Amino acid sequence: MPTTPATAIPEAATHGSYLGSATLDLTATAHSLAQAATVALIVTGVAAFYLLTCAVWPFGKCRHCKGVGKFKSPFGNAFRHCGRCDGSGLRVRFGRKVIGYYRRTRSLGDNSTSKADKK
């Protein structure tokens, strides 16, 4: 009865060439860089699309009152205005706040072409 080891070790794993494994590592690195670049491009595109939609539609529904602007009392038919949106039912989106911050920061900068010469 022939005896064989319980776990066979593949010959390719024990006798691989160093150059072949280095080429494999460079290929894997190139693939991971390409994937990272693709993910970065997709994230940039999504962020640009979100900022564009925030520029066109700056308001969203209030999350507290779900866009209604008022709350019904538990007893009867009385209503009260939402404290977060002051009864409008709207809130300013985060992207619109970012756009406003960028505009304010840019307008506060010193632009020599639009201002009179300083002495």
C-alpha positions as CSV (number, residue, x, y, z in Angstrom):
1,M,0.0,0.0,0.0
2,P,1.6,3.3,-1.1
3,T,1.9,6.1,1.4
4,T,1.1,9.6,0.4
5,P,1.3,12.7,2.5
6,A,-2.0,13.9,4.0
7,T,-1.5,17.4,2.5
8,A,0.0,17.6,-0.9
9,I,2.1,20.7,-1.6
10,P,1.8,21.9,-5.2
11,E,5.0,22.2,-7.0
12,A,4.3,25.6,-8.5
13,A,3.9,27.1,-5.0
14,T,7.3,25.8,-3.8
15,H,9.4,26.3,-7.0
16,G,8.0,29.6,-8.4
17,S,10.4,32.0,-10.0
18,Y,11.0,35.4,-8.3
19,L,10.6,37.3,-11.6
20,G,7.2,35.8,-12.2
21,S,5.9,36.8,-8.8
22,A,7.2,40.3,-9.2
23,T,5.4,40.7,-12.5
24,L,2.3,39.4,-10.9
25,D,2.6,42.0,-8.1
26,L,3.1,44.9,-10.6
27,T,0.1,43.8,-12.5
28,A,-2.0,43.6,-9.3
29,T,-0.8,47.1,-8.4
30,A,-1.7,48.5,-11.8
31,H,-5.2,47.0,-11.5
32,S,-5.7,48.4,-8.0
33,L,-4.6,51.9,-9.2
34,A,-7.0,51.7,-12.1
35,Q,-9.8,50.7,-9.8
36,A,-9.0,53.5,-7.4
37,A,-8.9,56.0,-10.3
38,T,-12.3,54.7,-11.5
39,V,-13.8,54.9,-8.0
40,A,-12.4,58.5,-7.6
41,L,-13.9,59.5,-11.0
42,I,-17.3,58.1,-10.1
43,V,-17.3,59.8,-6.7
44,T,-16.3,63.1,-8.3
45,G,-19.1,62.7,-10.8
46,V,-21.7,62.0,-8.2
47,A,-20.6,64.9,-6.1
48,A,-20.7,67.3,-9.1
49,F,-24.2,66.0,-10.0
50,Y,-25.4,66.5,-6.3
51,L,-24.0,70.1,-6.2
52,L,-25.7,70.8,-9.6
53,T,-29.1,69.6,-8.3
54,C,-28.6,71.6,-5.1
55,A,-28.0,74.7,-7.2
56,V,-31.2,74.1,-9.1
57,W,-33.4,72.8,-6.2
58,P,-31.8,74.3,-3.0
59,F,-34.6,73.2,-0.6
60,G,-35.7,69.8,0.6
61,K,-38.5,68.7,2.9
62,C,-38.1,69.4,6.6
63,R,-37.2,66.1,8.3
64,H,-38.9,66.9,11.5
65,C,-42.4,67.6,10.1
66,K,-41.9,65.7,6.9
67,G,-42.6,68.8,4.8
68,V,-46.0,69.6,6.2
69,G,-44.9,72.5,8.3
70,K,-47.3,71.8,11.2
71,F,-48.1,69.2,13.8
72,K,-51.6,68.1,14.8
73,S,-52.3,68.0,18.5
74,P,-53.0,64.6,20.0
75,F,-56.5,65.7,21.2
76,G,-58.8,67.6,18.8
77,N,-58.1,69.4,15.6
78,A,-55.6,72.0,16.7
79,F,-52.3,72.5,14.8
80,R,-49.0,74.1,15.7
81,H,-46.2,75.2,13.5
82,C,-43.0,73.2,13.2
83,G,-40.2,74.8,15.2
84,R,-37.4,73.7,12.9
85,C,-38.7,75.1,9.6
86,D,-41.0,77.8,11.2
87,G,-44.0,76.3,9.4
88,S,-42.6,76.4,5.8
89,G,-42.0,72.7,5.6
90,L,-38.6,73.3,3.8
91,R,-35.0,73.1,4.8
92,V,-31.8,74.2,3.1
93,R,-29.9,71.2,1.6
94,F,-26.3,70.5,2.7
95,G,-24.9,71.0,-0.8
96,R,-26.6,74.4,-1.0
97,K,-24.8,75.4,2.2
98,V,-21.5,74.4,0.7
99,I,-22.3,76.4,-2.5
100,G,-23.2,79.5,-0.3
101,Y,-20.0,79.1,1.8
102,Y,-17.9,78.9,-1.4
103,R,-19.6,82.0,-2.8
104,R,-19.1,84.0,0.4
105,T,-15.5,83.0,0.7
106,R,-14.8,83.9,-3.0
107,S,-16.6,87.3,-2.7
108,L,-14.5,88.2,0.4
109,G,-11.3,87.7,-1.5
110,D,-9.2,90.6,-2.9
111,N,-9.8,90.9,-6.7
112,S,-7.7,93.7,-8.1
113,T,-9.7,93.8,-11.4
114,S,-13.0,94.6,-9.8
115,K,-12.0,97.0,-7.1
116,A,-10.5,100.5,-7.4
117,D,-6.7,100.8,-7.1
118,K,-5.6,100.8,-3.5
119,K,-3.0,103.3,-2.4
